[in-house]
Amino acid sequence: MKKSYRIEVDCANCANKMEAAARHTSGVKDASVNFMMQKMTVEFDEGVDRNHVMEEVRANCKKVESDAEVFI
């Protein structure tokens, strides 16, 4: 299942870091960040709790870009 989330990030390089962090989160099959649209699309592995996975995605994104935000 895919779902889109609004994000807040200041630069394209930071968006790339967030995308990589999201992709490396357990339970995420794929992720992409559109800097211009300020949107992250996440495809989840089968049978995972999306809310729990997104909390992990948010935490991982904060590790690489502390002032970025993912709105769940």
C-alpha positions as CSV (number, residue, x, y, z in Angstrom):
1,M,0.0,0.0,0.0
2,K,1.2,3.5,-0.8
3,K,0.4,6.7,1.1
4,S,1.5,10.3,0.7
5,Y,2.5,12.6,3.6
6,R,3.2,16.3,3.7
7,I,6.7,17.2,4.6
8,E,8.6,20.4,5.4
9,V,12.2,20.5,4.2
10,D,14.4,23.5,3.2
11,C,16.6,22.1,0.4
12,A,16.7,19.4,-2.3
13,N,19.8,17.8,-0.8
14,C,18.0,17.5,2.6
15,A,15.0,16.0,0.7
16,N,17.4,13.4,-0.8
17,K,18.7,12.5,2.7
18,M,15.2,12.1,4.0
19,E,14.3,9.9,1.1
20,A,17.3,7.6,1.7
21,A,16.5,7.5,5.5
22,A,12.9,6.5,4.8
23,R,13.9,3.8,2.3
24,H,16.2,2.2,4.9
25,T,13.4,2.0,7.5
26,S,12.1,-1.4,8.4
27,G,8.6,-1.9,7.0
28,V,9.2,0.4,4.0
29,K,9.2,-1.2,0.6
30,D,10.0,2.1,-1.2
31,A,9.9,5.8,-0.6
32,S,10.2,8.9,-2.7
33,V,10.4,12.6,-1.8
34,N,9.2,15.4,-4.1
35,F,11.0,18.5,-2.8
36,M,9.0,21.0,-5.0
37,M,5.6,19.5,-3.8
38,Q,6.9,19.0,-0.2
39,K,5.5,15.5,-0.3
40,M,6.8,12.1,0.6
41,T,5.2,8.9,-0.8
42,V,5.8,5.7,1.1
43,E,5.1,2.2,0.0
44,F,4.8,-0.2,2.9
45,D,5.6,-3.8,3.2
46,E,2.7,-6.2,3.4
47,G,1.0,-6.5,6.9
48,V,2.9,-3.8,8.7
49,D,1.4,-1.2,11.0
50,R,1.7,2.0,8.9
51,N,1.5,4.3,11.9
52,H,4.3,2.6,13.7
53,V,6.5,2.5,10.6
54,M,5.8,6.2,9.9
55,E,6.9,7.1,13.5
56,E,10.2,5.2,12.7
57,V,10.4,7.1,9.3
58,R,10.0,10.4,11.1
59,A,12.7,9.5,13.6
60,N,15.1,8.4,10.9
61,C,14.5,11.6,8.9
62,K,15.1,13.7,12.0
63,K,18.5,11.9,12.5
64,V,19.7,13.0,9.0
65,E,17.9,16.4,8.9
66,S,16.9,17.7,12.3
67,D,14.9,20.7,11.2
68,A,12.8,18.7,8.6
69,E,9.3,17.5,9.4
70,V,7.1,14.7,8.3
71,F,3.4,15.3,9.1
72,I,1.7,12.0,9.9
